[in-house]
Amino acid sequence: MVSKSDQLLIVVSILEGRHFPKRPKHMLIVEAKFDGEQLATDPVDHTDQPEFATELAWEIDRKALHQHRLQRTPIKLQCFALDPLTSARETIGYVVLDLRTAQETKQAPKWYQLLSNKYTKFKSEIQISIALETDTKAPVDSFKAKGAPPRDGKVPASLSGLDPKDIVAVLNEEGGYHQIGPAGSCTDFFIMSVTIAFATQLEQLIPCTMKLPERQPEFFFYYSLLGNDVTNEPFNDLINPNFEPERASVRIRSSVEILRVYLTLHSKLQSLIELKTQNEHEPHHSKKRVLTPIKEKAHTGPPSPSGSPAPPHNQSPPTKDDATESEVESLLYDKDTKLNPKAISSSVPAILAQPVTTSVASETASGQKIAVPATSHHFCFSIDLRSIHDLEVGFPINCILRYSYPFFGSAAPIMTNPPVEVRKNMEVFLPQSYCAFDFATLPHQLQDTFLRIPLLVELWHKDKMSKDLLLGIARIQLSNVLSSEKTRFLGSSGEQCWRQTYSESVPIIATQGSNNRIVDLSYTVTLEDYGLVKMREIFVSDSSQGLSAVQQKPSSVPPAPCPSEIQTEPRETLEYKAALELEMWKEMQEDIFENQLKQKELAHMQALAEEWKKRDRERESLVNKKVAEYTILEGKLQKTLIDLEKREQQLAIAESELQRERRELKSERERNLQELQDSIWRAKEDCVHQVELERLKMKQLQEDKHRLQQQLNDAENKYKTLEKEFHQFKDQQSSKPEIRLQSEINLLTLEKVELERKLESATKSKLHYKQQWGRALKELARLKQREQESQMARLKKQQEELEQMRLRYLAAEEKDTVKTERQELLDIRNELNRLRQQEQKQYPDSREIASGKMDGPHGSALEEGLDDYLTRLIEERDTLMRTGVYNHEDRIISELDRQIREVLAKNNASN
């Protein structure tokens, strides 16, 4: 039970807002969510400065608060714009509060800017304060007070004509319930249950003088529930009792007021509820009356149900540790709200609501009403979430699966552990994903539940840096296993059982955004039916049945012979009398020996008790020492956690700066690559253009060559024609005089010389064109080689630029380190200046007196510090320049130059 001082309130005060747009037809609402609980403010007008003036509070204890702070559980505030006419809500933005900032002392409110603000043109803000307050609410009156006096059992005003002593429990065999109160006033149905779960320290109930039977004794629990005698299955070991938990339930028809009066007047019923809640682990009043050996009961004969041991009326009321306070407080709550009989009857198994008719005595019939009928089956349902595959999202997820199905008897969630990472195009098998549930119910109730309620499997993404995120939900229809093929197998006791298995892959649908499939889940479910539930597995029969079985044992023993037949002559002999005396002496010696053993046992038990007390004191001192050590360790751990948080904040800031630098480097690299690609494209275009020009030139030269070749051929043909005409003319003029012939020869010689000159010029032009063609081919090869060399140079330049970028990235990292060290040096310098100023303020007179003595050494020390600082700045600048990444135009180099100039100026001024 948490003490009153440990109860706290987390109070979030939402005061006002600013920088909101005016929307006269809308209202503003702020919803706050913490640990699954959601609170909201009242709607206010949507103005530019809305006034909320609302406090939202959550109850929590210190232990839970410490756990939430370790897990960094946030408080999320969402702001909505509400349309009163259509009740439509628009999300404006949200604010996330850190629970670690909440303190028990009042703090001034702060303005928080809305994240993901819908009004992008407005910087909307909300004034919020968070604090811790001690929960000072008055304690609720309940049945948990110790030593409360017994109540008088006053009848309410609505039942003023009813005598409380006339309220008794009457069995209605046809309806299968007990009626408490008049029939006209009994309108509601209740179910009262008593469960014996376990027991400890039962050996203390047996006195030291009591002698147990030589054979293994059997023990059982016995109690009376509304006049019905109930026993459980026998067990043999008192030190470590091992028996199955058994529940006895009765249906009651009554009203809340009458039932409260009945429970007030009958302390016997109150003690039975106490017996239930204590789970039989307090060996005081209840144990001594219900725990008895079976064999002693068999010797004394079967007692009647009316002679069964009844609990005393002067027992102490239930303490605050009793779990029955929930049942009693539920009756107090029902005083104002009437229970719905249909809802109550549907919350319990249907087998308890069916009437059971019997033809035996009333007490035996009442005992059969408590037991489970034979229509219930024992089922075992197992779920194996095998694997997840076919991931659709574009990022890897670190996932766990979580589900809960209260019909199986437990509302606690089942989760896979540890988280597994899932990427695209891969199948991951889930660890610790198998779970089996054992329960008892009716087959038609099982089928109806499986058809109505599917199993919802949640997919959670776990991240160390943020809160867990629900990604999607898969719906598994459990009724599919009922339509699968049944296979027979033998149970542990040899009975025939049935098994049904079903395997399938279902999609996990996203919970936010469009309902798209995230991933597929492969699972296998198995349903095993072990047949009808045995009576002893859940409920027990009444005492008359157990005693009747005991009573039937001696009936099978044959009757003893008559004394007249036993007395014969050999018993009168001396040998017989000597043997009888010897046997009597043996029995006497055995009794003496047993007494001695008991005394030795008592002495050993006392020694053991003293040794136990001594060791208990030693353990207690050791525990106190360990507690002190753990307290010291806890303080150290708190300090370490604070240091880690500061370190984490610094790392987050450094990481954001590194991300920014990376983005800048990436953008610069992409820009350089784009420029390089553009320059390569332009160079290629220029080369192609030059090649086309050279091809056109070569084509023109070939045409000139063909034209000159044609002229040369024409000249040769003309020369041959003229030569032929010359020969003809020579033949004709052979008969003329010699002078005429000589003149003609001279003329022809001149023509010949002219033709030879023309031939020579044509031959020279031919050679010239051949040389031009070869030169053009050489120029083309040279251009091709130059292009290859330029491409190799560009590739080399790119590699050098990449290397320079890598060096610049390393220099940026070194720059961050230098910045961090520089900041630490500045902090130390500021601290030294502050201490120096304080010292100057405290001791001004002494400093004036010693100023003449200290001027010389202090000036020299200052000059040495400036020289060291100047040397370090110059070395840093030279080191950065030697890397080749920086030049004199970079900001860090210019900053270093500026600091060097300042130090030089200071040094010159001091000199």
Rosetta blueprint (number, residue, H / E / L):
1 M L
2 V L
3 S L
4 K H
5 S H
6 D H
7 Q E
8 L E
9 L E
10 I E
11 V E
12 V E
13 S E
14 I E
15 L E
16 E E
17 G E
18 R E
19 H L
20 F L
21 P L
22 K L
23 R L
24 P L
25 K L
26 H L
27 M E
28 L E
29 I E
30 V E
31 E E
32 A E
33 K E
34 F E
35 D L
36 G L
37 E E
38 Q E
39 L E
40 A E
41 T L
42 D L
43 P L
44 V E
45 D E
46 H L
47 T L
48 D L
49 Q L
50 P L
51 E E
52 F E
53 A E
54 T E
55 E E
56 L E
57 A E
58 W E
59 E E
60 I E
61 D E
62 R H
63 K H
64 A H
65 L H
66 H H
67 Q H
68 H H
69 R H
70 L H
71 Q H
72 R L
73 T L
74 P E
75 I E
76 K E
77 L E
78 Q E
79 C E
80 F E
81 A E
82 L E
83 D L
84 P L
85 L L
86 T L
87 S L
88 A L
89 R E
90 E E
91 T E
92 I E
93 G E
94 Y E
95 V E
96 V E
97 L E
98 D E
99 L H
100 R H
101 T H
102 A L
103 Q L
104 E L
105 T L
106 K L
107 Q L
108 A L
109 P L
110 K E
111 W E
112 Y E
113 Q E
114 L L
115 L E
116 S L
117 N L
118 K L
119 Y L
120 T L
121 K L
122 F L
123 K L
124 S L
125 E E
126 I E
127 Q E
128 I E
129 S E
130 I E
131 A E
132 L E
133 E E
134 T E
135 D L
136 T L
137 K L
138 A L
139 P L
140 V L
141 D L
142 S L
143 F L
144 K L
145 A L
146 K L
147 G L
148 A L
149 P L
150 P L
151 R L
152 D L
153 G L
154 K L
155 V L
156 P L
157 A H
158 S H
159 L H
160 S L
161 G L
162 L L
163 D L
164 P H
165 K H
166 D H
167 I L
168 V L
169 A E
170 V E
171 L E
172 N E
173 E L
174 E L
175 G L
176 G L
177 Y E
178 H E
179 Q E
180 I E
181 G L
182 P L
183 A L
184 G L
185 S L
186 C L
187 T L
188 D E
189 F E
190 F E
191 I E
192 M E
193 S E
194 V E
195 T E
196 I E
197 A L
198 F L
199 A L
200 T L
201 Q L
202 L H
203 E H
204 Q H
205 L H
206 I L
207 P L
208 C L
209 T L
210 M L
211 K L
212 L L
213 P L
214 E L
215 R L
216 Q L
217 P L
218 E L
219 F E
220 F E
221 F L
222 Y E
223 Y E
224 S E
225 L E
226 L L
227 G L
228 N E
229 D E
230 V E
231 T E
232 N L
233 E L
234 P L
235 F E
236 N L
237 D L
238 L L
239 I L
240 N L
241 P L
242 N L
243 F L
244 E L
245 P L
246 E E
247 R E
248 A E
249 S E
250 V E
251 R E
252 I E
253 R E
254 S E
255 S L
256 V H
257 E H
258 I H
259 L H
260 R H
261 V H
262 Y H
263 L H
264 T H
265 L H
266 H L
267 S H
268 K H
269 L H
270 Q H
271 S H
272 L H
273 I H
274 E H
275 L H
276 K H
277 T H
278 Q H
279 N L
280 E L
281 H L
282 E L
283 P L
284 H L
285 H H
286 S H
287 K H
288 K H
289 R H
290 V H
291 L L
292 T E
293 P E
294 I H
295 K H
296 E H
297 K H
298 A H
299 H H
300 T H
301 G L
302 P L
303 P L
304 S L
305 P H
306 S H
307 G H
308 S L
309 P L
310 A L
311 P L
312 P L
313 H L
314 N L
315 Q L
316 S L
317 P L
318 P L
319 T L
320 K L
321 D L
322 D L
323 A L
324 T L
325 E H
326 S H
327 E H
328 V H
329 E H
330 S H
331 L H
332 L H
333 Y H
334 D L
335 K L
336 D L
337 T L
338 K L
339 L L
340 N L
341 P H
342 K H
343 A H
344 I H
345 S H
346 S H
347 S H
348 V L
349 P L
350 A H
351 I H
352 L H
353 A H
354 Q L
355 P L
356 V L
357 T L
358 T L
359 S L
360 V L
361 A L
362 S H
363 E H
364 T H
365 A H
366 S H
367 G H
368 Q H
369 K H
370 I H
371 A L
372 V L
373 P L
374 A L
375 T L
376 S L
377 H E
378 H E
379 F E
380 C E
381 F E
382 S E
383 I E
384 D E
385 L E
386 R E
387 S E
388 I E
389 H E
390 D L
391 L L
392 E L
393 V L
394 G L
395 F L
396 P L
397 I E
398 N E
399 C E
400 I E
401 L E
402 R E
403 Y E
404 S E
405 Y E
406 P H
407 F H
408 F H
409 G L
410 S E
411 A E
412 A E
413 P E
414 I E
415 M E
416 T L
417 N L
418 P L
419 P L
420 V E
421 E E
422 V E
423 R L
424 K L
425 N L
426 M L
427 E L
428 V E
429 F E
430 L L
431 P L
432 Q L
433 S L
434 Y E
435 C E
436 A E
437 F E
438 D E
439 F E
440 A E
441 T E
442 L L
443 P H
444 H H
445 Q H
446 L H
447 Q H
448 D H
449 T H
450 F H
451 L H
452 R H
453 I L
454 P L
455 L E
456 L E
457 V E
458 E E
459 L E
460 W E
461 H E
462 K L
463 D L
464 K L
465 M L
466 S L
467 K L
468 D L
469 L E
470 L E
471 L E
472 G E
473 I E
474 A E
475 R E
476 I E
477 Q L
478 L H
479 S H
480 N H
481 V H
482 L H
483 S H
484 S L
485 E L
486 K E
487 T E
488 R E
489 F E
490 L E
491 G L
492 S L
493 S L
494 G L
495 E L
496 Q E
497 C E
498 W E
499 R E
500 Q E
501 T E
502 Y E
503 S E
504 E E
505 S E
506 V E
507 P E
508 I E
509 I E
510 A E
511 T L
512 Q L
513 G L
514 S L
515 N L
516 N L
517 R E
518 I E
519 V E
520 D E
521 L E
522 S E
523 Y E
524 T E
525 V E
526 T E
527 L E
528 E E
529 D E
530 Y E
531 G E
532 L E
533 V L
534 K L
535 M H
536 R H
537 E H
538 I H
539 F L
540 V L
541 S L
542 D L
543 S H
544 S H
545 Q H
546 G H
547 L H
548 S H
549 A H
550 V H
551 Q H
552 Q H
553 K H
554 P H
555 S H
556 S L
557 V L
558 P L
559 P L
560 A L
561 P L
562 C L
563 P H
564 S H
565 E H
566 I H
567 Q L
568 T L
569 E H
570 P H
571 R H
572 E H
573 T L
574 L H
575 E H
576 Y H
577 K H
578 A H
579 A H
580 L H
581 E H
582 L H
583 E H
584 M H
585 W H
586 K H
587 E H
588 M H
589 Q H
590 E H
591 D H
592 I H
593 F H
594 E H
595 N H
596 Q H
597 L H
598 K H
599 Q H
600 K H
601 E H
602 L H
603 A H
604 H H
605 M H
606 Q H
607 A H
608 L H
609 A H
610 E H
611 E H
612 W H
613 K H
614 K H
615 R H
616 D H
617 R H
618 E H
619 R H
620 E H
621 S H
622 L H
623 V H
624 N H
625 K H
626 K H
627 V H
628 A H
629 E H
630 Y H
631 T H
632 I H
633 L H
634 E H
635 G H
636 K H
637 L H
638 Q H
639 K H
640 T H
641 L H
642 I H
643 D H
644 L H
645 E H
646 K H
647 R H
648 E H
649 Q H
650 Q H
651 L H
652 A H
653 I H
654 A H
655 E H
656 S H
657 E H
658 L H
659 Q H
660 R H
661 E H
662 R H
663 R H
664 E H
665 L H
666 K H
667 S H
668 E H
669 R H
670 E H
671 R H
672 N H
673 L H
674 Q H
675 E H
676 L H
677 Q H
678 D H
679 S H
680 I H
681 W H
682 R H
683 A H
684 K H
685 E H
686 D H
687 C H
688 V H
689 H H
690 Q H
691 V H
692 E H
693 L H
694 E H
695 R H
696 L H
697 K H
698 M H
699 K H
700 Q H
701 L H
702 Q H
703 E H
704 D H
705 K H
706 H H
707 R H
708 L H
709 Q H
710 Q H
711 Q H
712 L H
713 N H
714 D H
715 A H
716 E H
717 N H
718 K H
719 Y H
720 K H
721 T H
722 L H
723 E H
724 K H
725 E H
726 F H
727 H H
728 Q H
729 F H
730 K H
731 D H
732 Q H
733 Q H
734 S H
735 S H
736 K L
737 P L
738 E H
739 I H
740 R H
741 L H
742 Q H
743 S H
744 E H
745 I H
746 N H
747 L H
748 L H
749 T H
750 L H
751 E H
752 K H
753 V H
754 E H
755 L H
756 E H
757 R H
758 K H
759 L H
760 E H
761 S H
762 A H
763 T H
764 K H
765 S H
766 K H
767 L H
768 H H
769 Y H
770 K H
771 Q H
772 Q H
773 W H
774 G H
775 R H
776 A H
777 L H
778 K H
779 E H
780 L H
781 A H
782 R H
783 L H
784 K H
785 Q H
786 R H
787 E H
788 Q H
789 E H
790 S H
791 Q H
792 M H
793 A H
794 R H
795 L H
796 K H
797 K H
798 Q H
799 Q H
800 E H
801 E H
802 L H
803 E H
804 Q H
805 M H
806 R H
807 L H
808 R H
809 Y H
810 L H
811 A H
812 A H
813 E H
814 E H
815 K H
816 D H
817 T H
818 V H
819 K H
820 T H
821 E H
822 R H
823 Q H
824 E H
825 L H
826 L H
827 D H
828 I H
829 R H
830 N H
831 E H
832 L H
833 N H
834 R H
835 L H
836 R H
837 Q H
838 Q H
839 E H
840 Q H
841 K H
842 Q H
843 Y L
844 P H
845 D H
846 S H
847 R H
848 E H
849 I H
850 A L
851 S H
852 G H
853 K H
854 M H
855 D H
856 G H
857 P H
858 H H
859 G H
860 S H
861 A H
862 L H
863 E H
864 E H
865 G H
866 L H
867 D H
868 D H
869 Y H
870 L H
871 T H
872 R H
873 L H
874 I H
875 E H
876 E H
877 R H
878 D H
879 T H
880 L H
881 M H
882 R H
883 T L
884 G L
885 V L
886 Y L
887 N L
888 H L
889 E L
890 D L
891 R H
892 I H
893 I H
894 S H
895 E H
896 L H
897 D H
898 R H
899 Q H
900 I H
901 R H
902 E H
903 V H
904 L H
905 A H
906 K H
907 N H
908 N H
909 A H
910 S H
911 N L
